[in-house]
Amino acid sequence: MKENDQVSARRPSPAVWVTGLLVGSLAVVTGLTVQARSGPTVAGTSEKTATAKPSPSATPSSSAREETQPDVPADSGTGRRVVYSLGQDRVWLVDADTDTDTDDVRRSFNVWPGTVDPAEGTYTVSFRREEGTGSDGVKIENAVYFSTASAFSNALDGASPSPDPNLRTGAIRERVADGEAMWEFATSGTAIVVVK
């Protein structure tokens, strides 16, 4: 066998080169596609956690919330209470500062109402349930009931619902952290004031 024949026998054929380049290119394109679909990863979190977070516009940072937090509605009474504004889809957890006779807002946050609003007025927390299934079929926790058909709760998976317009539900959904804060604050007998 001549020396040139031995060298060409060791070299891969052009078909092998093309196949190798094609496989490598497909691997790069697939990797970039997966990365683009998963979105940005937040430093210090897993990819699952980072992609599960709501967009910044849906969940303002705590400092942004404090800066833009509206005042407690003037017609919401006095003392320790939960105030729910139907028009703003917003809740305030209010403690009364007995030294100054003023409201001390512990927390304020937006909520997602169901398809049936409670009537304006003052209620009290009548029942609480740690976990269960909401009237819309969603697994919930931190359920705080204050009227026959209305309750604050958060979905176990943290999802914000888009209620089925054909389903009559008084479920008022909160983010998980807000649901936990409501659970701690709104014990049995706590006043719930519903305003416009």
TIVEXKE-302633 format. One record per residue: residue number from 0; residue in three letters; x, y, z of N, C-alpha, C in turn. Coordinates in steps of 0.001 Angstrom, whole numbers, plus 500000, padded with zeros to 6 digits. Example, Ala and Ser with C-alpha at 12.3 -4.5 7.8 and 13.67 -1.06 7.14 Angstrom:
BEGIN
  seq  type     nxx     nyy     nzz    caxx    cayy    cazz     cxx     cyy     czz
    0   Ala  513190  494310  507800  512300  495500  507800  513200  496700  507800
    1   Ser  512850  497750  507080  513670  498940  507140  512900  500030  507870
//
This chain:
BEGIN
  seq  type     nxx     nyy     nzz    caxx    cayy    cazz     cxx     cyy     czz
    0   Met  500849  498815  500000  500000  500000  500000  500882  501230  500000
    1   Lys  500563  502180  499147  501353  503405  499055  501056  504299  500248
    2   Glu  502017  505238  500504  501879  506151  501655  500650  507035  501519
    3   Asn  500343  507536  500314  499172  508405  500106  497876  507650  500377
    4   Asp  497837  506344  500037  496643  505546  500291  496419  505357  501795
    5   Gln  497544  505210  502559  497432  505043  504010  496892  506319  504659
    6   Val  497353  507503  504210  496898  508788  504767  495419  508978  504481
    7   Ser  494964  508706  503254  493558  508918  502957  492669  507899  503660
    8   Ala  493186  506722  503988  492400  505747  504730  492166  506207  506160
    9   Arg  493085  507013  506736  492939  507520  508108  492044  508757  508171
   10   Arg  491927  509518  507121  491096  510722  507096  489625  510355  507012
   11   Pro  488759  511078  507802  487330  510811  507684  486837  511266  506311
   12   Ser  485822  510600  505828  485259  510976  504528  484521  512298  504660
   13   Pro  484279  513006  503557  483527  514274  503605  482132  514090  504211
   14   Ala  481514  512950  504000  480179  512710  504567  480216  512704  506096
   15   Val  481283  512148  506680  481437  512134  508134  481606  513556  508652
   16   Trp  482395  514374  507946  482591  515774  508343  481265  516533  508320
   17   Val  480507  516387  507264  479231  517098  507126  478259  516655  508220
   18   Thr  478203  515347  508479  477319  514836  509529  477715  515387  510895
   19   Gly  479003  515408  511184  479487  515948  512463  479145  517415  512628
   20   Leu  479345  518209  511572  479006  519642  511632  477498  519844  511806
   21   Leu  476694  519038  511116  475246  519153  511222  474762  518831  512638
   22   Val  475269  517753  513225  474887  517377  514592  475305  518459  515580
   23   Gly  476517  518994  515433  476985  520061  516322  476130  521310  516209
   24   Ser  475771  521687  514977  474929  522873  514765  473553  522684  515384
   25   Leu  472966  521489  515200  471646  521228  515792  471693  521294  517315
   26   Ala  472769  520814  517917  472906  520867  519375  472956  522307  519865
   27   Val  473688  523166  519161  473791  524583  519547  472444  525272  519401
   28   Val  471751  525057  518277  470446  525689  518042  469435  525212  519081
   29   Thr  469424  523915  519391  468505  523382  520403  468784  524006  521767
   30   Gly  470040  524099  522127  470403  524712  523411  469955  526159  523507
   31   Leu  470154  526931  522438  469736  528341  522437  468215  528463  522494
   32   Thr  467501  527558  521813  466034  527590  521837  465511  527321  523238
   33   Val  466048  526313  523898  465624  525989  525265  465909  527160  526192
   34   Gln  467078  527773  526056  467438  528906  526911  466502  530086  526665
   35   Ala  466160  530362  525407  465273  531485  525090  463870  531251  525635
   36   Arg  463381  530010  525563  462027  529720  526047  461921  529767  527551
   37   Ser  462995  529434  528259  462927  529400  529720  463045  530782  530321
   38   Gly  463442  531770  529561  463538  533138  530070  464765  533321  530921
   39   Pro  464941  534536  531427  466121  534815  532230  466056  534088  533565
   40   Thr  467190  533674  534047  467283  533035  535350  467774  534053  536363
   41   Val  467073  534173  537470  467443  535104  538518  468601  534502  539303
   42   Ala  469617  535287  539558  470790  534782  540278  470369  534195  541613
   43   Gly  470897  533007  541913  470619  532377  543204  469336  531581  543237
   44   Thr  468663  531424  542074  467444  530629  542062  467574  529559  541013
   45   Ser  466792  528527  541152  466782  527486  540133  465999  527984  538934
   46   Glu  466172  527313  537796  465450  527728  536605  463952  527644  536831
   47   Lys  463480  526595  537533  462053  526432  537809  461529  527617  538607
   48   Thr  462236  528015  539640  461804  529136  540469  461793  530427  539680
   49   Ala  462838  530645  538877  462943  531904  538151  461833  532039  537129
   50   Thr  461492  530968  536404  460471  531090  535383  459073  531108  535979
   51   Ala  458898  530667  537221  457574  530646  537835  457179  531994  538415
   52   Lys  458132  532916  538544  457815  534205  539137  456981  535043  538169
   53   Pro  456005  535798  538665  455236  536671  537803  456120  537772  537242
   54   Ser  455624  538392  536185  456393  539476  535575  456479  540649  536542
   55   Pro  457509  541505  536386  457655  542631  537306  456425  543525  537356
   56   Ser  455713  543672  536229  454544  544541  536248  453420  543951  537090
   57   Ala  453365  542604  537191  452310  541973  537980  452629  541959  539469
   58   Thr  453914  541966  539806  454317  541910  541202  455339  543002  541482
   59   Pro  454889  544188  541905  455861  545234  542195  456727  544852  543387
   60   Ser  457942  545359  543417  458818  545084  544554  458224  545719  545800
   61   Ser  458673  545268  546960  458104  545804  548196  458354  547301  548314
   62   Ser  459509  547781  547840  459761  549224  547927  458851  549980  546980
   63   Ala  458584  549409  545788  457669  550074  544860  456259  550087  545423
   64   Arg  455864  548980  546093  454535  548930  546698  454385  550017  547756
   65   Glu  455415  550195  548582  455334  551192  549642  455207  552594  549067
   66   Glu  455942  552871  547973  455903  554207  547380  454554  554512  546761
   67   Thr  453907  553506  546127  452675  553760  545393  451425  553315  546151
   68   Gln  451582  552874  547382  450450  552364  548153  449437  553462  548428
   69   Pro  448199  553269  547987  447171  554273  548270  446787  554269  549746
   70   Asp  446270  555380  550187  445815  555494  551573  444596  554609  551814
   71   Val  444410  554258  553072  443215  553502  553469  441993  554372  553138
   72   Pro  440969  553818  552505  439781  554616  552194  439212  555288  553444
   73   Ala  438836  556545  553298  438367  557344  554435  437090  556790  555047
   74   Asp  436259  556148  554238  434959  555669  554731  435023  554205  555195
   75   Ser  436189  553784  555694  436357  552373  556051  436295  552103  557551
   76   Gly  435843  553047  558325  435701  552833  559756  436980  553084  560526
   77   Thr  437026  552570  561748  438194  552754  562612  438524  551438  563299
   78   Gly  439669  551411  563959  440061  550232  564724  440738  549174  563861
   79   Arg  441013  548056  564517  441682  546937  563833  440698  546311  562859
   80   Arg  441108  546208  561571  440190  545719  560553  440927  545374  559262
   81   Val  440238  544628  558419  440672  544390  557042  439768  545250  556176
   82   Val  440354  546051  555303  439574  546892  554400  439748  546343  552987
   83   Tyr  438618  546125  552305  438637  545615  550932  437914  546597  550038
   84   Ser  438637  547193  549082  438059  548138  548134  437691  547407  546847
   85   Leu  436396  547394  546537  435918  546739  545319  436438  547438  544068
   86   Gly  436471  548761  544102  436905  549532  542934  438399  549430  542656
   87   Gln  439189  549288  543714  440641  549213  543542  441165  547781  543531
   88   Asp  440299  546804  543831  440732  545402  543989  441952  545362  544902
   89   Arg  441810  546008  546055  442937  546166  546981  442483  545925  548407
   90   Val  443414  545409  549218  443151  545115  550633  444177  545843  551491
   91   Trp  443727  546300  552659  444609  546875  553678  444396  546095  554974
   92   Leu  445467  545697  555614  445397  545104  556950  445744  546227  557905
   93   Val  444757  546667  558678  444900  547886  559470  444824  547580  560960
   94   Asp  445835  548011  561681  445824  547962  563138  445564  549383  563620
   95   Ala  444936  549514  564764  444704  550847  565312  445846  551182  566263
   96   Asp  446425  552331  566083  447448  552813  567012  446707  553530  568138
   97   Thr  446581  552877  569276  445781  553432  570369  446394  554685  570970
   98   Asp  447727  554859  570851  448370  556053  571404  448009  557306  570616
   99   Thr  447897  557174  569302  447642  558360  568480  446256  558353  567842
  100   Asp  445495  557277  568067  444158  557147  567492  444189  557258  565966
  101   Thr  445218  556668  565357  445334  556676  563903  445459  555243  563388
  102   Asp  445303  555100  562072  445448  553793  561444  446917  553444  561267
  103   Asp  447232  552185  561522  448579  551658  561322  448456  550545  560287
  104   Val  448776  550870  559026  448631  549893  557949  449773  548883  558039
  105   Arg  449418  547633  558316  450414  546562  558426  450856  546081  557052
  106   Arg  449897  546048  556115  450196  545553  554767  449058  545983  553851
  107   Ser  449386  546213  552597  448383  546520  551589  448790  545820  550305
  108   Phe  447810  545256  549601  448129  544493  548396  446915  544389  547483
  109   Asn  447177  544130  546212  446120  543916  545236  445644  542469  545297
  110   Val  444385  542269  544918  443787  540935  544894  443106  540724  543545
  111   Trp  442741  539453  543269  441985  539106  542072  440598  538675  542523
  112   Pro  439560  539474  542252  438215  539108  542711  437599  538000  541872
  113   Gly  436605  537346  542457  435838  536348  541727  434805  537039  540849
  114   Thr  433784  536313  540446  432758  536883  539570  431606  537517  540344
  115   Val  431551  537279  541671  430484  537852  542504  431137  538645  543630
  116   Asp  430884  539961  543654  431427  540822  544712  430530  540787  545942
  117   Pro  431118  540885  547128  430284  541038  548322  429659  542434  548330
  118   Ala  428553  542586  549032  427933  543904  549167  428801  544775  550076
  119   Glu  428747  546070  549847  429473  546988  550733  428907  546853  552138
  120   Gly  429788  546992  553128  429338  546891  554510  430428  546323  555399
  121   Thr  430082  546112  556660  431032  545577  557637  430633  544160  558004
  122   Tyr  431604  543274  557930  431427  541856  558240  432449  541482  559316
  123   Thr  432404  540252  559762  433464  539723  560625  433917  538378  560053
  124   Val  435145  538012  560372  435657  536712  559939  434829  535648  560647
  125   Ser  434124  534841  559854  433213  533852  560428  433796  532445  560443
  126   Phe  434745  532183  559563  435280  530841  559436  436632  530927  558748
  127   Arg  437533  530016  559115  438856  529956  558472  439171  528508  558135
  128   Arg  439847  528306  557019  440216  526956  556606  441642  527000  556060
  129   Glu  442512  526152  556631  443924  526161  556209  444109  525719  554775
  130   Glu  443421  524662  554360  443534  524147  552995  442203  523599  552540
  131   Gly  442022  523538  551232  440801  522952  550687  440721  523214  549203
  132   Thr  439496  523164  548687  439233  523438  547279  438259  524594  547214
  133   Gly  438599  525599  546420  437749  526768  546291  436505  526479  545461
  134   Ser  435575  527425  545448  434333  527251  544688  434591  527176  543186
  135   Asp  435806  527542  542767  436166  527458  541355  436945  526179  541041
  136   Gly  437071  525283  542041  437754  524020  541826  439259  524061  542006
  137   Val  439807  525214  542412  441249  525382  542586  441649  524992  544006
  138   Lys  442776  524290  544146  443313  523953  545472  443803  525246  546118
  139   Ile  443329  525520  547353  443629  526783  548025  444166  526550  549425
  140   Glu  444676  527633  550013  445082  527644  551422  444816  529023  551987
  141   Asn  444901  529133  553313  444720  530412  554013  443365  531057  553700
  142   Ala  442312  530265  553684  440978  530777  553355  440361  531465  554570
  143   Val  439962  532720  554375  439350  533531  555431  437968  533959  554924
  144   Tyr  436918  533370  555501  435542  533629  555076  434945  534767  555895
  145   Phe  434199  535642  555205  433587  536750  555939  432145  537004  555547
  146   Ser  431625  536311  554583  430200  536393  554262  429777  535034  553738
  147   Thr  428533  534891  553432  428027  533596  552991  428787  533074  551780
  148   Ala  429150  533973  550855  429748  533516  549598  431119  534098  549308
  149   Ser  431717  534819  550244  432996  535488  549960  434098  535048  550912
  150   Ala  435288  534877  550335  436448  534494  551149  437727  534931  550456
  151   Phe  438694  535321  551264  440047  535579  550768  440810  534256  550829
  152   Ser  441653  533997  549844  442495  532800  549865  443589  532954  548819
  153   Asn  444564  532061  548873  445555  532011  547800  445592  530600  547238
  154   Ala  445852  530502  545942  445980  529198  545302  447248  528535  545817
  155   Leu  447199  527221  546032  448379  526497  546517  449563  526680  545586
  156   Asp  449306  526733  544270  450402  526884  543314  450778  528343  543074
  157   Gly  450113  529278  543770  450449  530696  543647  449889  531362  542408
  158   Ala  449081  530660  541625  448559  531211  540380  447515  532290  540645
  159   Ser  447470  533254  539751  446419  534261  539802  445337  533820  538826
  160   Pro  444107  533714  539282  443068  533139  538431  442473  534135  537445
  161   Ser  441961  533610  536388  441073  534343  535489  439750  533607  535620
  162   Pro  438868  534085  536505  437659  533310  536798  436815  533061  535559
  163   Asp  436234  531892  535507  435301  531542  534445  434075  532438  534618
  164   Pro  433755  533278  533612  432617  534196  533760  431280  533478  533934
  165   Asn  431226  532204  533570  429982  531436  533726  429857  530807  535108
  166   Leu  430911  530928  535918  430923  530333  537252  430718  531428  538289
  167   Arg  429745  531250  539179  429501  532242  540229  430384  531908  541423
  168   Thr  431385  532747  541654  432300  532501  542771  432663  533810  543465
  169   Gly  432677  533750  544786  433069  534904  545593  434500  534792  546073
  170   Ala  435290  533922  545431  436696  533741  545814  437489  534994  545478
  171   Ile  438172  535530  546465  439039  536699  546276  440459  536189  546476
  172   Arg  441225  536105  545399  442539  535471  545459  443649  536465  545731
  173   Glu  444631  535975  546478  445798  536765  546870  447062  536034  546425
  174   Arg  448175  536743  546392  449470  536084  546207  449756  535277  547476
  175   Val  450646  534309  547388  450912  533422  548530  451337  534212  549767
  176   Ala  452296  535124  549621  452780  535898  550779  451663  536745  551377
  177   Asp  450796  537305  550524  449677  538108  551019  448642  537226  551710
  178   Gly  448427  536024  551185  447507  535077  551822  447992  534687  553208
  179   Glu  449303  534489  553346  449864  534153  554660  449707  535317  555635
  180   Ala  449921  536538  555142  449759  537722  555999  448300  537881  556431
  181   Met  447367  537660  555505  445938  537736  555844  445597  536684  556893
  182   Trp  446100  535467  556732  445826  534377  557673  446287  534748  559079
  183   Glu  447470  535325  559191  448008  535720  560494  447209  536866  561107
  184   Phe  446746  537799  560280  446090  539012  560774  444600  538797  561065
  185   Ala  443906  538152  560133  442432  538086  560197  441969  536834  560944
  186   Thr  442068  536900  562262  441599  535808  563097  440071  535892  563216
  187   Ser  439458  534870  563777  437992  534868  563912  437501  536099  564641
  188   Gly  436455  536707  564098  435886  537910  564709  436488  539211  564216
  189   Thr  437582  539171  563445  438191  540391  562912  437212  541069  561956
  190   Ala  437112  542369  562024  436219  543129  561139  436764  543146  559716
  191   Ile  435868  542927  558750  436179  543055  557323  435262  544141  556793
  192   Val  435826  545253  556341  435033  546367  555831  435172  546407  554317
  193   Val  434036  546265  553626  434015  546296  552165  433506  547659  551720
  194   Val  434317  548361  550927  433951  549701  550448  433996  549717  548922
  195   Lys  433495  550805  548327  433522  550952  546862  434928  550911  546349
//
